[in-house]
Amino acid sequence: EGDTRCLGIFPAHVVRLRGGENPLKIPHVGWDTVGRLRSPLFDDLGEGTYLYYVHSYAAQACDATIAQTDYGGIFSAALGRGNFFGTQFHPEKSGRAGERILRNFLKL
């Protein structure tokens, strides 16, 4: 968070979730939708697919954002650059949609 130097793979800043105008529970725990899917990682998944989240911090949307979620504001649900991928959601806890993402990852 803040000015912490990370690996520099993704051009994103990580921030604490704020909860927006209507107070939302932080940490964000549970099922939420993803949209703006821009990667083969999401082949055979549609806009609005539900995935499972448990987090209090998130990467802001940036050029490497390949999926977004809105929880009190838009954030990167997934990032991709070259052969590096990161997801804010937990594919292993996301049922069939998560299984599809993991299968797609193995094909990349």
C-alpha positions as CSV (number, residue, x, y, z in Angstrom):
1,E,0.0,0.0,0.0
2,G,1.1,3.5,-0.6
3,D,4.7,4.1,-1.7
4,T,5.9,0.5,-1.0
5,R,8.1,-0.7,-3.7
6,C,7.0,-4.1,-5.1
7,L,8.4,-6.2,-8.0
8,G,7.4,-3.6,-10.6
9,I,5.6,-6.1,-12.8
10,F,2.3,-4.3,-12.8
11,P,1.9,-0.5,-13.1
12,A,-0.7,-0.4,-10.3
13,H,-1.1,1.2,-6.9
14,V,-2.5,-1.0,-4.1
15,V,-5.0,0.8,-1.9
16,R,-7.2,0.0,1.1
17,L,-10.9,-0.5,0.0
18,R,-13.0,2.4,1.1
19,G,-16.5,1.2,0.9
20,G,-17.9,4.0,-1.3
21,E,-20.7,6.4,-0.4
22,N,-22.8,3.6,1.2
23,P,-20.7,1.9,3.9
24,L,-19.7,-1.5,2.7
25,K,-18.2,-4.2,4.9
26,I,-14.4,-4.3,4.8
27,P,-12.9,-6.8,4.3
28,H,-14.8,-7.6,1.2
29,V,-15.8,-11.3,1.7
30,G,-18.0,-13.3,-0.5
31,W,-19.2,-13.6,-4.1
32,D,-19.0,-10.7,-6.5
33,T,-19.0,-10.2,-10.3
34,V,-16.2,-9.5,-12.7
35,G,-16.4,-7.5,-15.9
36,R,-14.3,-6.0,-18.7
37,L,-12.7,-9.4,-19.3
38,R,-9.6,-8.9,-21.5
39,S,-7.6,-12.1,-21.5
40,P,-7.7,-15.8,-22.6
41,L,-7.6,-16.4,-18.8
42,F,-11.4,-15.8,-19.0
43,D,-12.2,-17.9,-22.1
44,D,-15.7,-19.5,-21.7
45,L,-16.7,-17.1,-18.9
46,G,-19.1,-14.2,-19.4
47,E,-19.3,-10.7,-18.2
48,G,-20.9,-10.7,-14.7
49,T,-19.4,-14.1,-13.7
50,Y,-19.4,-14.5,-9.9
51,L,-16.1,-15.2,-8.2
52,Y,-15.1,-15.4,-4.5
53,Y,-13.2,-12.6,-2.7
54,V,-11.6,-12.1,0.7
55,H,-9.6,-8.9,0.8
56,S,-9.2,-5.4,2.3
57,Y,-6.8,-4.0,-0.3
58,A,-6.9,-4.0,-4.1
59,A,-4.9,-2.8,-7.1
60,Q,-6.4,0.2,-8.8
61,A,-7.3,-0.2,-12.4
62,C,-4.4,0.3,-14.8
63,D,-3.0,-0.7,-18.2
64,A,-2.4,-4.3,-17.0
65,T,-6.0,-4.7,-15.7
66,I,-7.6,-7.7,-17.5
67,A,-10.8,-7.9,-15.3
68,Q,-12.5,-5.4,-13.0
69,T,-14.9,-5.6,-10.0
70,D,-16.8,-2.7,-8.4
71,Y,-17.0,-2.8,-4.6
72,G,-17.3,0.8,-3.5
73,G,-15.3,1.7,-6.6
74,I,-13.7,0.0,-9.5
75,F,-10.5,-2.1,-8.9
76,S,-8.5,-4.7,-10.7
77,A,-10.0,-8.1,-10.2
78,A,-7.1,-9.5,-12.3
79,L,-3.9,-8.2,-13.8
80,G,-1.8,-9.6,-16.6
81,R,1.4,-8.6,-18.2
82,G,3.5,-11.0,-20.4
83,N,3.5,-14.3,-18.6
84,F,2.6,-12.8,-15.2
85,F,-1.0,-13.0,-13.9
86,G,-2.5,-12.0,-10.6
87,T,-6.0,-12.3,-9.3
88,Q,-7.7,-10.5,-6.5
89,F,-10.4,-13.2,-6.2
90,H,-9.7,-16.8,-5.1
91,P,-10.1,-19.1,-8.1
92,E,-9.7,-22.2,-5.9
93,K,-12.8,-21.1,-3.9
94,S,-14.8,-19.9,-6.9
95,G,-16.5,-23.1,-8.0
96,R,-16.8,-24.0,-11.7
97,A,-15.8,-20.5,-12.8
98,G,-12.6,-20.7,-10.8
99,E,-11.9,-24.1,-12.1
100,R,-12.3,-22.8,-15.7
101,I,-9.8,-19.9,-14.9
102,L,-7.3,-22.4,-13.6
103,R,-7.7,-24.7,-16.7
104,N,-7.3,-21.6,-18.9
105,F,-4.2,-20.6,-17.1
106,L,-2.7,-24.1,-17.7
107,K,-3.3,-23.6,-21.4
108,L,-1.4,-20.3,-21.6
